[in-house]
């Protein structure tokens, strides 16, 4: 694997670690009643890599 790919993977891992940490603190987009159990899900769009 090339050094640039390794760097990209390390950056992606750092971003995912930050998102996981933020997700622990963030429970709801619109607020939730006290004592309610809620979950949040995220959808990420990435640029498709061309095979050229």
ModelCIF file with pLDDT and N, C-alpha, C, O atoms, coordinates in Angstrom:
data_MODEL
#
_entry.id   MODEL 
#
_entity.id                         1 
_entity.type                       polymer 
_entity.pdbx_number_of_molecules   1 
#
_entity_poly.entity_id                      1 
_entity_poly.type                           'polypeptide(L)' 
_entity_poly.nstd_linkage                   no 
_entity_poly.nstd_monomer                   no 
_entity_poly.pdbx_seq_one_letter_code       
;(UNK)(UNK)(UNK)(UNK)(UNK)(UNK)(UNK)(UNK)(UNK)(UNK)(UNK)(UNK)(UNK)(UNK)(UNK)(UNK)
(UNK)(UNK)(UNK)(UNK)(UNK)(UNK)(UNK)(UNK)(UNK)(UNK)(UNK)(UNK)(UNK)(UNK)(UNK)(UNK)
(UNK)(UNK)(UNK)(UNK)(UNK)(UNK)(UNK)(UNK)(UNK)(UNK)(UNK)(UNK)(UNK)(UNK)(UNK)(UNK)
(UNK)(UNK)(UNK)(UNK)
;
_entity_poly.pdbx_seq_one_letter_code_can   XXXXXXXXXXXXXXXXXXXXXXXXXXXXXXXXXXXXXXXXXXXXXXXXXXXX 
_entity_poly.pdbx_strand_id                 A 
#
loop_
_entity_poly_seq.entity_id 
_entity_poly_seq.num 
_entity_poly_seq.mon_id 
_entity_poly_seq.hetero 
1 1  UNK n 
1 2  UNK n 
1 3  UNK n 
1 4  UNK n 
1 5  UNK n 
1 6  UNK n 
1 7  UNK n 
1 8  UNK n 
1 9  UNK n 
1 10 UNK n 
1 11 UNK n 
1 12 UNK n 
1 13 UNK n 
1 14 UNK n 
1 15 UNK n 
1 16 UNK n 
1 17 UNK n 
1 18 UNK n 
1 19 UNK n 
1 20 UNK n 
1 21 UNK n 
1 22 UNK n 
1 23 UNK n 
1 24 UNK n 
1 25 UNK n 
1 26 UNK n 
1 27 UNK n 
1 28 UNK n 
1 29 UNK n 
1 30 UNK n 
1 31 UNK n 
1 32 UNK n 
1 33 UNK n 
1 34 UNK n 
1 35 UNK n 
1 36 UNK n 
1 37 UNK n 
1 38 UNK n 
1 39 UNK n 
1 40 UNK n 
1 41 UNK n 
1 42 UNK n 
1 43 UNK n 
1 44 UNK n 
1 45 UNK n 
1 46 UNK n 
1 47 UNK n 
1 48 UNK n 
1 49 UNK n 
1 50 UNK n 
1 51 UNK n 
1 52 UNK n 
#
_struct_asym.id          A 
_struct_asym.entity_id   1 
#
loop_
_ma_qa_metric.id 
_ma_qa_metric.mode 
_ma_qa_metric.name 
_ma_qa_metric.software_group_id 
_ma_qa_metric.type 
1 global pLDDT . pLDDT 
2 local  pLDDT . pLDDT 
#
_ma_qa_metric_global.metric_id      1 
_ma_qa_metric_global.metric_value   79.23 
_ma_qa_metric_global.model_id       1 
_ma_qa_metric_global.ordinal_id     1 
#
loop_
_ma_qa_metric_local.label_asym_id 
_ma_qa_metric_local.label_comp_id 
_ma_qa_metric_local.label_seq_id 
_ma_qa_metric_local.metric_id 
_ma_qa_metric_local.metric_value 
_ma_qa_metric_local.model_id 
_ma_qa_metric_local.ordinal_id 
A UNK 1  2 67.00 1 1  
A UNK 2  2 76.00 1 2  
A UNK 3  2 80.00 1 3  
A UNK 4  2 80.00 1 4  
A UNK 5  2 83.00 1 5  
A UNK 6  2 85.00 1 6  
A UNK 7  2 86.00 1 7  
A UNK 8  2 88.00 1 8  
A UNK 9  2 90.00 1 9  
A UNK 10 2 91.00 1 10 
A UNK 11 2 91.00 1 11 
A UNK 12 2 89.00 1 12 
A UNK 13 2 92.00 1 13 
A UNK 14 2 93.00 1 14 
A UNK 15 2 89.00 1 15 
A UNK 16 2 88.00 1 16 
A UNK 17 2 91.00 1 17 
A UNK 18 2 88.00 1 18 
A UNK 19 2 83.00 1 19 
A UNK 20 2 83.00 1 20 
A UNK 21 2 84.00 1 21 
A UNK 22 2 78.00 1 22 
A UNK 23 2 74.00 1 23 
A UNK 24 2 73.00 1 24 
A UNK 25 2 71.00 1 25 
A UNK 26 2 69.00 1 26 
A UNK 27 2 65.00 1 27 
A UNK 28 2 69.00 1 28 
A UNK 29 2 67.00 1 29 
A UNK 30 2 73.00 1 30 
A UNK 31 2 75.00 1 31 
A UNK 32 2 79.00 1 32 
A UNK 33 2 83.00 1 33 
A UNK 34 2 83.00 1 34 
A UNK 35 2 85.00 1 35 
A UNK 36 2 84.00 1 36 
A UNK 37 2 82.00 1 37 
A UNK 38 2 78.00 1 38 
A UNK 39 2 75.00 1 39 
A UNK 40 2 73.00 1 40 
A UNK 41 2 75.00 1 41 
A UNK 42 2 73.00 1 42 
A UNK 43 2 75.00 1 43 
A UNK 44 2 75.00 1 44 
A UNK 45 2 78.00 1 45 
A UNK 46 2 76.00 1 46 
A UNK 47 2 79.00 1 47 
A UNK 48 2 77.00 1 48 
A UNK 49 2 74.00 1 49 
A UNK 50 2 72.00 1 50 
A UNK 51 2 70.00 1 51 
A UNK 52 2 63.00 1 52 
#
loop_
_atom_site.group_PDB 
_atom_site.id 
_atom_site.type_symbol 
_atom_site.label_atom_id 
_atom_site.label_alt_id 
_atom_site.label_comp_id 
_atom_site.label_asym_id 
_atom_site.label_entity_id 
_atom_site.label_seq_id 
_atom_site.pdbx_PDB_ins_code 
_atom_site.Cartn_x 
_atom_site.Cartn_y 
_atom_site.Cartn_z 
_atom_site.occupancy 
_atom_site.B_iso_or_equiv 
_atom_site.pdbx_formal_charge 
_atom_site.auth_seq_id 
_atom_site.auth_comp_id 
_atom_site.auth_asym_id 
_atom_site.auth_atom_id 
_atom_site.pdbx_PDB_model_num 
ATOM 1   N N  . UNK A 1 1  ? 0.858   -1.177 0.000   1.00 67.00 ? 1  UNK A N  1 
ATOM 2   C CA . UNK A 1 1  ? 0.000   0.000  0.000   1.00 67.00 ? 1  UNK A CA 1 
ATOM 3   C C  . UNK A 1 1  ? 0.899   1.234  0.000   1.00 67.00 ? 1  UNK A C  1 
ATOM 4   O O  . UNK A 1 1  ? 1.890   1.288  0.728   1.00 67.00 ? 1  UNK A O  1 
ATOM 5   N N  . UNK A 1 2  ? 0.551   2.211  -0.813  1.00 76.00 ? 2  UNK A N  1 
ATOM 6   C CA . UNK A 1 2  ? 1.393   3.401  -0.925  1.00 76.00 ? 2  UNK A CA 1 
ATOM 7   C C  . UNK A 1 2  ? 1.266   4.281  0.315   1.00 76.00 ? 2  UNK A C  1 
ATOM 8   O O  . UNK A 1 2  ? 0.293   4.193  1.065   1.00 76.00 ? 2  UNK A O  1 
ATOM 9   N N  . UNK A 1 3  ? 2.272   5.130  0.509   1.00 80.00 ? 3  UNK A N  1 
ATOM 10  C CA . UNK A 1 3  ? 2.267   6.035  1.665   1.00 80.00 ? 3  UNK A CA 1 
ATOM 11  C C  . UNK A 1 3  ? 1.077   6.969  1.652   1.00 80.00 ? 3  UNK A C  1 
ATOM 12  O O  . UNK A 1 3  ? 0.542   7.297  2.712   1.00 80.00 ? 3  UNK A O  1 
ATOM 13  N N  . UNK A 1 4  ? 0.640   7.415  0.456   1.00 80.00 ? 4  UNK A N  1 
ATOM 14  C CA . UNK A 1 4  ? -0.503  8.322  0.392   1.00 80.00 ? 4  UNK A CA 1 
ATOM 15  C C  . UNK A 1 4  ? -1.771  7.609  0.836   1.00 80.00 ? 4  UNK A C  1 
ATOM 16  O O  . UNK A 1 4  ? -2.618  8.212  1.496   1.00 80.00 ? 4  UNK A O  1 
ATOM 17  N N  . UNK A 1 5  ? -1.916  6.341  0.486   1.00 83.00 ? 5  UNK A N  1 
ATOM 18  C CA . UNK A 1 5  ? -3.089  5.556  0.917   1.00 83.00 ? 5  UNK A CA 1 
ATOM 19  C C  . UNK A 1 5  ? -3.072  5.357  2.432   1.00 83.00 ? 5  UNK A C  1 
ATOM 20  O O  . UNK A 1 5  ? -4.108  5.461  3.090   1.00 83.00 ? 5  UNK A O  1 
ATOM 21  N N  . UNK A 1 6  ? -1.907  5.073  2.973   1.00 85.00 ? 6  UNK A N  1 
ATOM 22  C CA . UNK A 1 6  ? -1.784  4.903  4.419   1.00 85.00 ? 6  UNK A CA 1 
ATOM 23  C C  . UNK A 1 6  ? -2.181  6.203  5.120   1.00 85.00 ? 6  UNK A C  1 
ATOM 24  O O  . UNK A 1 6  ? -2.899  6.178  6.120   1.00 85.00 ? 6  UNK A O  1 
ATOM 25  N N  . UNK A 1 7  ? -1.717  7.327  4.599   1.00 86.00 ? 7  UNK A N  1 
ATOM 26  C CA . UNK A 1 7  ? -2.073  8.622  5.168   1.00 86.00 ? 7  UNK A CA 1 
ATOM 27  C C  . UNK A 1 7  ? -3.566  8.884  5.099   1.00 86.00 ? 7  UNK A C  1 
ATOM 28  O O  . UNK A 1 7  ? -4.153  9.412  6.044   1.00 86.00 ? 7  UNK A O  1 
ATOM 29  N N  . UNK A 1 8  ? -4.186  8.514  3.977   1.00 88.00 ? 8  UNK A N  1 
ATOM 30  C CA . UNK A 1 8  ? -5.640  8.687  3.831   1.00 88.00 ? 8  UNK A CA 1 
ATOM 31  C C  . UNK A 1 8  ? -6.390  7.827  4.845   1.00 88.00 ? 8  UNK A C  1 
ATOM 32  O O  . UNK A 1 8  ? -7.364  8.275  5.450   1.00 88.00 ? 8  UNK A O  1 
ATOM 33  N N  . UNK A 1 9  ? -5.933  6.596  5.024   1.00 90.00 ? 9  UNK A N  1 
ATOM 34  C CA . UNK A 1 9  ? -6.579  5.704  5.993   1.00 90.00 ? 9  UNK A CA 1 
ATOM 35  C C  . UNK A 1 9  ? -6.412  6.213  7.419   1.00 90.00 ? 9  UNK A C  1 
ATOM 36  O O  . UNK A 1 9  ? -7.341  6.122  8.222   1.00 90.00 ? 9  UNK A O  1 
ATOM 37  N N  . UNK A 1 10 ? -5.251  6.742  7.736   1.00 91.00 ? 10 UNK A N  1 
ATOM 38  C CA . UNK A 1 10 ? -5.021  7.297  9.072   1.00 91.00 ? 10 UNK A CA 1 
ATOM 39  C C  . UNK A 1 10 ? -5.915  8.508  9.308   1.00 91.00 ? 10 UNK A C  1 
ATOM 40  O O  . UNK A 1 10 ? -6.456  8.676  10.400  1.00 91.00 ? 10 UNK A O  1 
ATOM 41  N N  . UNK A 1 11 ? -6.074  9.353  8.291   1.00 91.00 ? 11 UNK A N  1 
ATOM 42  C CA . UNK A 1 11 ? -6.956  10.519 8.401   1.00 91.00 ? 11 UNK A CA 1 
ATOM 43  C C  . UNK A 1 11 ? -8.398  10.060 8.596   1.00 91.00 ? 11 UNK A C  1 
ATOM 44  O O  . UNK A 1 11 ? -9.108  10.586 9.453   1.00 91.00 ? 11 UNK A O  1 
ATOM 45  N N  . UNK A 1 12 ? -8.829  9.089  7.810   1.00 89.00 ? 12 UNK A N  1 
ATOM 46  C CA . UNK A 1 12 ? -10.186 8.559  7.945   1.00 89.00 ? 12 UNK A CA 1 
ATOM 47  C C  . UNK A 1 12 ? -10.412 7.990  9.338   1.00 89.00 ? 12 UNK A C  1 
ATOM 48  O O  . UNK A 1 12 ? -11.468 8.208  9.932   1.00 89.00 ? 12 UNK A O  1 
ATOM 49  N N  . UNK A 1 13 ? -9.441  7.272  9.860   1.00 92.00 ? 13 UNK A N  1 
ATOM 50  C CA . UNK A 1 13 ? -9.569  6.701  11.199  1.00 92.00 ? 13 UNK A CA 1 
ATOM 51  C C  . UNK A 1 13 ? -9.693  7.804  12.249  1.00 92.00 ? 13 UNK A C  1 
ATOM 52  O O  . UNK A 1 13 ? -10.485 7.679  13.183  1.00 92.00 ? 13 UNK A O  1 
ATOM 53  N N  . UNK A 1 14 ? -8.926  8.870  12.109  1.00 93.00 ? 14 UNK A N  1 
ATOM 54  C CA . UNK A 1 14 ? -9.004  9.997  13.046  1.00 93.00 ? 14 UNK A CA 1 
ATOM 55  C C  . UNK A 1 14 ? -10.379 10.651 13.008  1.00 93.00 ? 14 UNK A C  1 
ATOM 56  O O  . UNK A 1 14 ? -10.952 10.982 14.046  1.00 93.00 ? 14 UNK A O  1 
ATOM 57  N N  . UNK A 1 15 ? -10.903 10.833 11.790  1.00 89.00 ? 15 UNK A N  1 
ATOM 58  C CA . UNK A 1 15 ? -12.232 11.434 11.642  1.00 89.00 ? 15 UNK A CA 1 
ATOM 59  C C  . UNK A 1 15 ? -13.284 10.539 12.285  1.00 89.00 ? 15 UNK A C  1 
ATOM 60  O O  . UNK A 1 15 ? -14.150 11.027 13.011  1.00 89.00 ? 15 UNK A O  1 
ATOM 61  N N  . UNK A 1 16 ? -13.217 9.242  12.029  1.00 88.00 ? 16 UNK A N  1 
ATOM 62  C CA . UNK A 1 16 ? -14.193 8.320  12.606  1.00 88.00 ? 16 UNK A CA 1 
ATOM 63  C C  . UNK A 1 16 ? -14.106 8.288  14.129  1.00 88.00 ? 16 UNK A C  1 
ATOM 64  O O  . UNK A 1 16 ? -15.133 8.204  14.802  1.00 88.00 ? 16 UNK A O  1 
ATOM 65  N N  . UNK A 1 17 ? -12.903 8.353  14.677  1.00 91.00 ? 17 UNK A N  1 
ATOM 66  C CA . UNK A 1 17 ? -12.740 8.396  16.131  1.00 91.00 ? 17 UNK A CA 1 
ATOM 67  C C  . UNK A 1 17 ? -13.405 9.646  16.714  1.00 91.00 ? 17 UNK A C  1 
ATOM 68  O O  . UNK A 1 17 ? -14.060 9.573  17.754  1.00 91.00 ? 17 UNK A O  1 
ATOM 69  N N  . UNK A 1 18 ? -13.237 10.785 16.049  1.00 88.00 ? 18 UNK A N  1 
ATOM 70  C CA . UNK A 1 18 ? -13.863 12.026 16.508  1.00 88.00 ? 18 UNK A CA 1 
ATOM 71  C C  . UNK A 1 18 ? -15.387 11.940 16.428  1.00 88.00 ? 18 UNK A C  1 
ATOM 72  O O  . UNK A 1 18 ? -16.084 12.391 17.337  1.00 88.00 ? 18 UNK A O  1 
ATOM 73  N N  . UNK A 1 19 ? -15.896 11.370 15.358  1.00 83.00 ? 19 UNK A N  1 
ATOM 74  C CA . UNK A 1 19 ? -17.346 11.229 15.204  1.00 83.00 ? 19 UNK A CA 1 
ATOM 75  C C  . UNK A 1 19 ? -17.915 10.330 16.301  1.00 83.00 ? 19 UNK A C  1 
ATOM 76  O O  . UNK A 1 19 ? -18.962 10.632 16.873  1.00 83.00 ? 19 UNK A O  1 
ATOM 77  N N  . UNK A 1 20 ? -17.232 9.234  16.591  1.00 83.00 ? 20 UNK A N  1 
ATOM 78  C CA . UNK A 1 20 ? -17.685 8.335  17.654  1.00 83.00 ? 20 UNK A CA 1 
ATOM 79  C C  . UNK A 1 20 ? -17.707 9.055  18.999  1.00 83.00 ? 20 UNK A C  1 
ATOM 80  O O  . UNK A 1 20 ? -18.641 8.882  19.782  1.00 83.00 ? 20 UNK A O  1 
ATOM 81  N N  . UNK A 1 21 ? -16.687 9.857  19.265  1.00 84.00 ? 21 UNK A N  1 
ATOM 82  C CA . UNK A 1 21 ? -16.628 10.594 20.528  1.00 84.00 ? 21 UNK A CA 1 
ATOM 83  C C  . UNK A 1 21 ? -17.764 11.618 20.614  1.00 84.00 ? 21 UNK A C  1 
ATOM 84  O O  . UNK A 1 21 ? -18.402 11.763 21.656  1.00 84.00 ? 21 UNK A O  1 
ATOM 85  N N  . UNK A 1 22 ? -18.007 12.324 19.504  1.00 78.00 ? 22 UNK A N  1 
ATOM 86  C CA . UNK A 1 22 ? -19.089 13.308 19.490  1.00 78.00 ? 22 UNK A CA 1 
ATOM 87  C C  . UNK A 1 22 ? -20.443 12.627 19.626  1.00 78.00 ? 22 UNK A C  1 
ATOM 88  O O  . UNK A 1 22 ? -21.346 13.170 20.264  1.00 78.00 ? 22 UNK A O  1 
ATOM 89  N N  . UNK A 1 23 ? -20.595 11.455 19.040  1.00 74.00 ? 23 UNK A N  1 
ATOM 90  C CA . UNK A 1 23 ? -21.862 10.738 19.086  1.00 74.00 ? 23 UNK A CA 1 
ATOM 91  C C  . UNK A 1 23 ? -22.226 10.344 20.510  1.00 74.00 ? 23 UNK A C  1 
ATOM 92  O O  . UNK A 1 23 ? -23.409 10.273 20.842  1.00 74.00 ? 23 UNK A O  1 
ATOM 93  N N  . UNK A 1 24 ? -21.242 10.087 21.350  1.00 73.00 ? 24 UNK A N  1 
ATOM 94  C CA . UNK A 1 24 ? -21.519 9.739  22.744  1.00 73.00 ? 24 UNK A CA 1 
ATOM 95  C C  . UNK A 1 24 ? -22.162 10.904 23.484  1.00 73.00 ? 24 UNK A C  1 
ATOM 96  O O  . UNK A 1 24 ? -22.955 10.696 24.402  1.00 73.00 ? 24 UNK A O  1 
ATOM 97  N N  . UNK A 1 25 ? -21.823 12.127 23.089  1.00 71.00 ? 25 UNK A N  1 
ATOM 98  C CA . UNK A 1 25 ? -22.358 13.320 23.737  1.00 71.00 ? 25 UNK A CA 1 
ATOM 99  C C  . UNK A 1 25 ? -23.663 13.791 23.108  1.00 71.00 ? 25 UNK A C  1 
ATOM 100 O O  . UNK A 1 25 ? -24.461 14.456 23.768  1.00 71.00 ? 25 UNK A O  1 
ATOM 101 N N  . UNK A 1 26 ? -23.888 13.460 21.858  1.00 69.00 ? 26 UNK A N  1 
ATOM 102 C CA . UNK A 1 26 ? -25.005 13.990 21.087  1.00 69.00 ? 26 UNK A CA 1 
ATOM 103 C C  . UNK A 1 26 ? -26.050 12.902 20.910  1.00 69.00 ? 26 UNK A C  1 
ATOM 104 O O  . UNK A 1 26 ? -25.767 11.870 20.301  1.00 69.00 ? 26 UNK A O  1 
ATOM 105 N N  . UNK A 1 27 ? -27.261 13.116 21.436  1.00 65.00 ? 27 UNK A N  1 
ATOM 106 C CA . UNK A 1 27 ? -28.257 12.055 21.408  1.00 65.00 ? 27 UNK A CA 1 
ATOM 107 C C  . UNK A 1 27 ? -29.389 12.303 20.413  1.00 65.00 ? 27 UNK A C  1 
ATOM 108 O O  . UNK A 1 27 ? -29.960 11.346 19.889  1.00 65.00 ? 27 UNK A O  1 
ATOM 109 N N  . UNK A 1 28 ? -29.727 13.566 20.141  1.00 69.00 ? 28 UNK A N  1 
ATOM 110 C CA . UNK A 1 28 ? -30.918 13.813 19.332  1.00 69.00 ? 28 UNK A CA 1 
ATOM 111 C C  . UNK A 1 28 ? -30.793 15.129 18.573  1.00 69.00 ? 28 UNK A C  1 
ATOM 112 O O  . UNK A 1 28 ? -30.252 16.107 19.090  1.00 69.00 ? 28 UNK A O  1 
ATOM 113 N N  . UNK A 1 29 ? -31.300 15.142 17.337  1.00 67.00 ? 29 UNK A N  1 
ATOM 114 C CA . UNK A 1 29 ? -31.291 16.371 16.544  1.00 67.00 ? 29 UNK A CA 1 
ATOM 115 C C  . UNK A 1 29 ? -32.297 17.391 17.079  1.00 67.00 ? 29 UNK A C  1 
ATOM 116 O O  . UNK A 1 29 ? -32.024 18.592 17.091  1.00 67.00 ? 29 UNK A O  1 
ATOM 117 N N  . UNK A 1 30 ? -33.444 16.916 17.514  1.00 73.00 ? 30 UNK A N  1 
ATOM 118 C CA . UNK A 1 30 ? -34.517 17.830 17.892  1.00 73.00 ? 30 UNK A CA 1 
ATOM 119 C C  . UNK A 1 30 ? -34.776 17.872 19.392  1.00 73.00 ? 30 UNK A C  1 
ATOM 120 O O  . UNK A 1 30 ? -35.716 18.527 19.842  1.00 73.00 ? 30 UNK A O  1 
ATOM 121 N N  . UNK A 1 31 ? -33.968 17.196 20.149  1.00 75.00 ? 31 UNK A N  1 
ATOM 122 C CA . UNK A 1 31 ? -34.189 17.148 21.584  1.00 75.00 ? 31 UNK A CA 1 
ATOM 123 C C  . UNK A 1 31 ? -35.050 15.943 21.921  1.00 75.00 ? 31 UNK A C  1 
ATOM 124 O O  . UNK A 1 31 ? -35.792 15.449 21.072  1.00 75.00 ? 31 UNK A O  1 
ATOM 125 N N  . UNK A 1 32 ? -34.958 15.479 23.131  1.00 79.00 ? 32 UNK A N  1 
ATOM 126 C CA . UNK A 1 32 ? -35.744 14.332 23.569  1.00 79.00 ? 32 UNK A CA 1 
ATOM 127 C C  . UNK A 1 32 ? -36.178 14.572 25.004  1.00 79.00 ? 32 UNK A C  1 
ATOM 128 O O  . UNK A 1 32 ? -35.468 15.223 25.771  1.00 79.00 ? 32 UNK A O  1 
ATOM 129 N N  . UNK A 1 33 ? -37.339 14.048 25.368  1.00 83.00 ? 33 UNK A N  1 
ATOM 130 C CA . UNK A 1 33 ? -37.782 14.207 26.759  1.00 83.00 ? 33 UNK A CA 1 
ATOM 131 C C  . UNK A 1 33 ? -36.785 13.558 27.719  1.00 83.00 ? 33 UNK A C  1 
ATOM 132 O O  . UNK A 1 33 ? -36.128 12.574 27.378  1.00 83.00 ? 33 UNK A O  1 
ATOM 133 N N  . UNK A 1 34 ? -36.683 14.108 28.893  1.00 83.00 ? 34 UNK A N  1 
ATOM 134 C CA . UNK A 1 34 ? -35.775 13.565 29.895  1.00 83.00 ? 34 UNK A CA 1 
ATOM 135 C C  . UNK A 1 34 ? -36.129 12.111 30.166  1.00 83.00 ? 34 UNK A C  1 
ATOM 136 O O  . UNK A 1 34 ? -37.299 11.768 30.334  1.00 83.00 ? 34 UNK A O  1 
ATOM 137 N N  . UNK A 1 35 ? -35.126 11.275 30.208  1.00 85.00 ? 35 UNK A N  1 
ATOM 138 C CA . UNK A 1 35 ? -35.320 9.856  30.481  1.00 85.00 ? 35 UNK A CA 1 
ATOM 139 C C  . UNK A 1 35 ? -35.616 9.018  29.241  1.00 85.00 ? 35 UNK A C  1 
ATOM 140 O O  . UNK A 1 35 ? -35.680 7.792  29.336  1.00 85.00 ? 35 UNK A O  1 
ATOM 141 N N  . UNK A 1 36 ? -35.799 9.650  28.079  1.00 84.00 ? 36 UNK A N  1 
ATOM 142 C CA . UNK A 1 36 ? -36.083 8.909  26.853  1.00 84.00 ? 36 UNK A CA 1 
ATOM 143 C C  . UNK A 1 36 ? -34.810 8.254  26.322  1.00 84.00 ? 36 UNK A C  1 
ATOM 144 O O  . UNK A 1 36 ? -33.713 8.785  26.490  1.00 84.00 ? 36 UNK A O  1 
ATOM 145 N N  . UNK A 1 37 ? -34.963 7.118  25.692  1.00 82.00 ? 37 UNK A N  1 
ATOM 146 C CA . UNK A 1 37 ? -33.852 6.453  25.040  1.00 82.00 ? 37 UNK A CA 1 
ATOM 147 C C  . UNK A 1 37 ? -33.895 6.816  23.557  1.00 82.00 ? 37 UNK A C  1 
ATOM 148 O O  . UNK A 1 37 ? -34.891 6.557  22.883  1.00 82.00 ? 37 UNK A O  1 
ATOM 149 N N  . UNK A 1 38 ? -32.830 7.407  23.055  1.00 78.00 ? 38 UNK A N  1 
ATOM 150 C CA . UNK A 1 38 ? -32.788 7.836  21.657  1.00 78.00 ? 38 UNK A CA 1 
ATOM 151 C C  . UNK A 1 38 ? -31.491 7.383  21.013  1.00 78.00 ? 38 UNK A C  1 
ATOM 152 O O  . UNK A 1 38 ? -30.512 7.090  21.698  1.00 78.00 ? 38 UNK A O  1 
ATOM 153 N N  . UNK A 1 39 ? -31.495 7.329  19.682  1.00 75.00 ? 39 UNK A N  1 
ATOM 154 C CA . UNK A 1 39 ? -30.287 7.036  18.927  1.00 75.00 ? 39 UNK A CA 1 
ATOM 155 C C  . UNK A 1 39 ? -30.204 8.007  17.762  1.00 75.00 ? 39 UNK A C  1 
ATOM 156 O O  . UNK A 1 39 ? -31.219 8.515  17.285  1.00 75.00 ? 39 UNK A O  1 
ATOM 157 N N  . UNK A 1 40 ? -28.996 8.254  17.316  1.00 73.00 ? 40 UNK A N  1 
ATOM 158 C CA . UNK A 1 40 ? -28.760 9.082  16.126  1.00 73.00 ? 40 UNK A CA 1 
ATOM 159 C C  . UNK A 1 40 ? -27.933 8.269  15.156  1.00 73.00 ? 40 UNK A C  1 
ATOM 160 O O  . UNK A 1 40 ? -27.028 7.538  15.557  1.00 73.00 ? 40 UNK A O  1 
ATOM 161 N N  . UNK A 1 41 ? -28.246 8.397  13.880  1.00 75.00 ? 41 UNK A N  1 
ATOM 162 C CA . UNK A 1 41 ? -27.472 7.712  12.851  1.00 75.00 ? 41 UNK A CA 1 
ATOM 163 C C  . UNK A 1 41 ? -27.009 8.740  11.849  1.00 75.00 ? 41 UNK A C  1 
ATOM 164 O O  . UNK A 1 41 ? -27.669 9.756  11.632  1.00 75.00 ? 41 UNK A O  1 
ATOM 165 N N  . UNK A 1 42 ? -25.880 8.474  11.243  1.00 73.00 ? 42 UNK A N  1 
ATOM 166 C CA . UNK A 1 42 ? -25.298 9.410  10.307  1.00 73.00 ? 42 UNK A CA 1 
ATOM 167 C C  . UNK A 1 42 ? -25.104 8.734  8.960   1.00 73.00 ? 42 UNK A C  1 
ATOM 168 O O  . UNK A 1 42 ? -24.795 7.545  8.888   1.00 73.00 ? 42 UNK A O  1 
ATOM 169 N N  . UNK A 1 43 ? -25.286 9.490  7.911   1.00 75.00 ? 43 UNK A N  1 
ATOM 170 C CA . UNK A 1 43 ? -25.027 9.020  6.557   1.00 75.00 ? 43 UNK A CA 1 
ATOM 171 C C  . UNK A 1 43 ? -23.906 9.878  5.994   1.00 75.00 ? 43 UNK A C  1 
ATOM 172 O O  . UNK A 1 43 ? -23.986 11.107 6.007   1.00 75.00 ? 43 UNK A O  1 
ATOM 173 N N  . UNK A 1 44 ? -22.873 9.233  5.504   1.00 75.00 ? 44 UNK A N  1 
ATOM 174 C CA . UNK A 1 44 ? -21.742 9.955  4.954   1.00 75.00 ? 44 UNK A CA 1 
ATOM 175 C C  . UNK A 1 44 ? -21.659 9.679  3.461   1.00 75.00 ? 44 UNK A C  1 
ATOM 176 O O  . UNK A 1 44 ? -21.776 8.537  3.018   1.00 75.00 ? 44 UNK A O  1 
ATOM 177 N N  . UNK A 1 45 ? -21.464 10.709 2.718   1.00 78.00 ? 45 UNK A N  1 
ATOM 178 C CA . UNK A 1 45 ? -21.253 10.566 1.282   1.00 78.00 ? 45 UNK A CA 1 
ATOM 179 C C  . UNK A 1 45 ? -19.794 10.843 0.999   1.00 78.00 ? 45 UNK A C  1 
ATOM 180 O O  . UNK A 1 45 ? -19.203 11.791 1.516   1.00 78.00 ? 45 UNK A O  1 
ATOM 181 N N  . UNK A 1 46 ? -19.239 10.003 0.176   1.00 76.00 ? 46 UNK A N  1 
ATOM 182 C CA . UNK A 1 46 ? -17.838 10.162 -0.202  1.00 76.00 ? 46 UNK A CA 1 
ATOM 183 C C  . UNK A 1 46 ? -17.729 10.238 -1.712  1.00 76.00 ? 46 UNK A C  1 
ATOM 184 O O  . UNK A 1 46 ? -18.618 9.792  -2.437  1.00 76.00 ? 46 UNK A O  1 
ATOM 185 N N  . UNK A 1 47 ? -16.658 10.792 -2.164  1.00 79.00 ? 47 UNK A N  1 
ATOM 186 C CA . UNK A 1 47 ? -16.421 10.908 -3.593  1.00 79.00 ? 47 UNK A CA 1 
ATOM 187 C C  . UNK A 1 47 ? -16.006 9.542  -4.128  1.00 79.00 ? 47 UNK A C  1 
ATOM 188 O O  . UNK A 1 47 ? -15.144 8.873  -3.559  1.00 79.00 ? 47 UNK A O  1 
ATOM 189 N N  . UNK A 1 48 ? -16.631 9.143  -5.225  1.00 77.00 ? 48 UNK A N  1 
ATOM 190 C CA . UNK A 1 48 ? -16.283 7.889  -5.851  1.00 77.00 ? 48 UNK A CA 1 
ATOM 191 C C  . UNK A 1 48 ? -14.938 8.018  -6.557  1.00 77.00 ? 48 UNK A C  1 
ATOM 192 O O  . UNK A 1 48 ? -14.681 9.003  -7.249  1.00 77.00 ? 48 UNK A O  1 
ATOM 193 N N  . UNK A 1 49 ? -14.107 7.040  -6.380  1.00 74.00 ? 49 UNK A N  1 
ATOM 194 C CA . UNK A 1 49 ? -12.793 7.054  -6.992  1.00 74.00 ? 49 UNK A CA 1 
ATOM 195 C C  . UNK A 1 49 ? -12.902 6.469  -8.406  1.00 74.00 ? 49 UNK A C  1 
ATOM 196 O O  . UNK A 1 49 ? -13.476 5.397  -8.594  1.00 74.00 ? 49 UNK A O  1 
ATOM 197 N N  . UNK A 1 50 ? -12.360 7.163  -9.375  1.00 72.00 ? 50 UNK A N  1 
ATOM 198 C CA . UNK A 1 50 ? -12.417 6.657  -10.743 1.00 72.00 ? 50 UNK A CA 1 
ATOM 199 C C  . UNK A 1 50 ? -11.327 5.610  -10.963 1.00 72.00 ? 50 UNK A C  1 
ATOM 200 O O  . UNK A 1 50 ? -10.302 5.604  -10.281 1.00 72.00 ? 50 UNK A O  1 
ATOM 201 N N  . UNK A 1 51 ? -11.567 4.744  -11.913 1.00 70.00 ? 51 UNK A N  1 
ATOM 202 C CA . UNK A 1 51 ? -10.596 3.690  -12.181 1.00 70.00 ? 51 UNK A CA 1 
ATOM 203 C C  . UNK A 1 51 ? -9.687  4.041  -13.355 1.00 70.00 ? 51 UNK A C  1 
ATOM 204 O O  . UNK A 1 51 ? -9.022  3.163  -13.905 1.00 70.00 ? 51 UNK A O  1 
ATOM 205 N N  . UNK A 1 52 ? -9.653  5.310  -13.743 1.00 63.00 ? 52 UNK A N  1 
ATOM 206 C CA . UNK A 1 52 ? -8.831  5.750  -14.879 1.00 63.00 ? 52 UNK A CA 1 
ATOM 207 C C  . UNK A 1 52 ? -7.366  5.782  -14.556 1.00 63.00 ? 52 UNK A C  1 
ATOM 208 O O  . UNK A 1 52 ? -6.553  6.132  -15.411 1.00 63.00 ? 52 UNK A O  1 
#
